[in-house]
Amino acid sequence: LMKHNDVNLILATGGSAMVRAAYQSGTPAIGVGPGNGPAYIEKTCDLPLAVKRIMDSKTFDNGLICASEQSVVCDEDMAAAVQAEMEKQGAYFLSEAEGKKLGKFILRANGTMNPAIVGHSVKKICELADLTGVPASARVLVAHEDGVGRGHPYSNEKLAPILAFFTVKDYKDACDRAVELLNYEGAGHTFSVHTKNDELVDYFAPRVPASRILVN
């Protein structure tokens, strides 16, 4: 397909071998590496529907798809409502101790994702990481995160049903956080925003370094 005469452009998102194959195909290609897509839940959105879409995406194939969400970002004054809705739909928010324990497991010593978590269920990940307090009903594990980069394991790509949870002051702060996450890991990949405010979408569109910006 990459070499087919009817293909004019390849958007290659995935493993480095696939990206190299696209560049070597002779067809014009845009290639990006890891997916580390943040999802901003803005106050005008349909909150239950926004959470449903994120949860459905993050649990499809146990979060194996690189374009699935890696972080949820919301304003501080919405945090309690967002967390409550996520819990209602099957998210389990890790305690500080649980978050540190899992955080040490999901990355290897060199800072890259531990392949042992990839595509596994919450139950299996908890068994591997020796997390005993997570209910069997949990669909996704969520950890509060306050930074991006080394030392902040949940700011990385996690090809598993694990999400980071960031709170920000407002939409401008949310945009800065999304840019920071993508530039750390995931530039050129995917960003999503849940909102009914078209002007806010226009604010994010030229600023976020993603080839795909998904609205609702």
N, C-alpha and C positions, 0 to 999 in steps of 0.2 A: 504493500500500500504506500509506503514512504517513497518508493521509486516510480509509482504509477504516473503516467502522463497526465491524468486528469486531476492529480493532486498538486495544488499551487502553493500551499503553505502548511507546515506542520507546527502544531503547538505541542511540544514534548514536555510533559510534567511527569516525573517519576524517577526511577533509579538512574545512576550516572551512565550505565551501559546503554540504556534505551536513549538517553539524551545524546550520547556520542553517535549512536546509530543514526539518529535523525540528522545530525550535523554532517555525517559522512554519506548521506543518501543522495546528495546532489540537488535536493529540493530545498528551497528556502525554509529555514526553521527558526523558531523561537524556543529556546530550551531553558528550563528552570530546574532547580534541584528539589530539596525537601519541601513538603507542604507543612506550613505552620500557621494555618489560617485562623485568625481571630474572628469572633462574631460579636458585634456590638448590638446590644439590646437597648434601644432608645425609648424614651418614656411615652411616645405616641403610638407605639406598636400595639398589636393584639398580643398581649403577654402569653396567655395559654397557647396560642397558635405558634408564636415564636419559639417557645420552649419545646413544644411538640416537634417542630421541624429540626431543632438542634438535637434533641434526644433521638429522634428517628435516624438522623444522619450519623450520629456518633455510635449508634448501636448496630447499624447495617454492617454485616460481616465483621462484627466486633471492632468497628473503628479502623479496619484495615485500609480503607481508601484514603489516599494522601490528601484529597481535597476535603475530607471531613473536618469539622471544627476541632481546633486544639485548645482554644481559650474562649471563655465567655467574658465579655467586658460590659459593665453597666455603671450608671451613675450611682454615687454613694446613697442618694436618697431613694433609690429603687432596689438596693441590694437585698433588703429583707424580703420584699415581695418576690423578687426573682428567685431567691433561694427557696422560699416557701413553695413556689410553683414548680421549681425543678424537683424538689423533694416529693411533691404530690405526684409527679410523673415518673418517679423511680430513681432519682439521683440520690446518692449517699455522700454527704459532705464529711470529709475526713477531719478528725480532731487534729490539733497541732502535732501531737505525738505520732498519730497514724500517718499524717502527711509527711513528716520527716522520715519515718520508716520506709514508706513506699518510695519517697523521693530518692533514697539511697539505692533502691533496687532498680528503678526504671532506667537509670543511666549507667553506663560502664565507666571505668576509671578514667578513660580518655575523654569523657563528656558526650559520647555518642549514645544513641538509644540502645538499650539492652534488647537484643533480638528475642529473648525469652518471653517478653510481654506481647509480641506482635500477633495481632489477630486472636488473642485469647479472651475468654469471657471474664467477667468480674470475679466469678467464683474461682476460676483457675488462677488468676493473678493474685488473689488473696491467699490462696494455698501456697503459691510460689514465694510470696513476700512475707508469709507468716502473719497475716492480718486476720485476727480471730473474731473481731467484734462487728464485722460487716454483715447485715442481714441478707438472707438468701434472695430477697426480693429486689435487691439493688441492681439497677441496669447500667449505671455509670458511676464511677468514682470521681469526686470533685474535690480539688484542693485549693484553698485560699493561697494566692501568690501575690507578692508585693514587689517583684522586680523581674528583670530580664537579663539573661546571660548566665555565665558560669556561677554556680551557687544557687541558681533558681531553676531546679530541674523541671518544673512544670511549665516553664516558658519554652521548652523544646517541643519538637514534633513527637507525638505519642500515638503510634499506630495500634491503638487499643482503646477500650471504652474508659478513658481517663481524660478529664478536662481540668484546665486551670481556671480559676475564678478571680478576675481583677475588678476592682472598683476604682472609679475615676470621679473627678469633680464635675465635668460636663463633656459635651460632645467634642470640644477642641482638645481636651485632655485625652479623650477616648481615641481621637485620631492620632495624637502623638504616641500613645501606647501601641496602637495597631502598627504604626510605622516602625516603632522600635522592635516589636516582635518580628515583623517580617524582615527587617534588615539584619536581625540577629540570625534568623534561620527561616527561609521561606520567601525571600524577595522574588517578585515576579509570579508568585503562585496565586493564592486565593484569599479573598476577604469577603465577609458578608455583614450586612446591616439589616436590622429589623426595625422598620419605621414607617410612619405614614406621612412623613415630612419630606417632600421632594427637594426642598432647598438644602436640607441636611445631606441628602444623597449627593447633590451637586458640590457640596463642600468636600466630601470625602473623595469623590471620583478622581480629581487631578492630583491628590496628595498621597494616596495610598499606593505603594509599589506592588501592585498585583495585576496579573493579566486577566483575572476574572474577578469582577466585583458583583456579588449576588445580592439582590434586594428582595427581602421577604421570601 
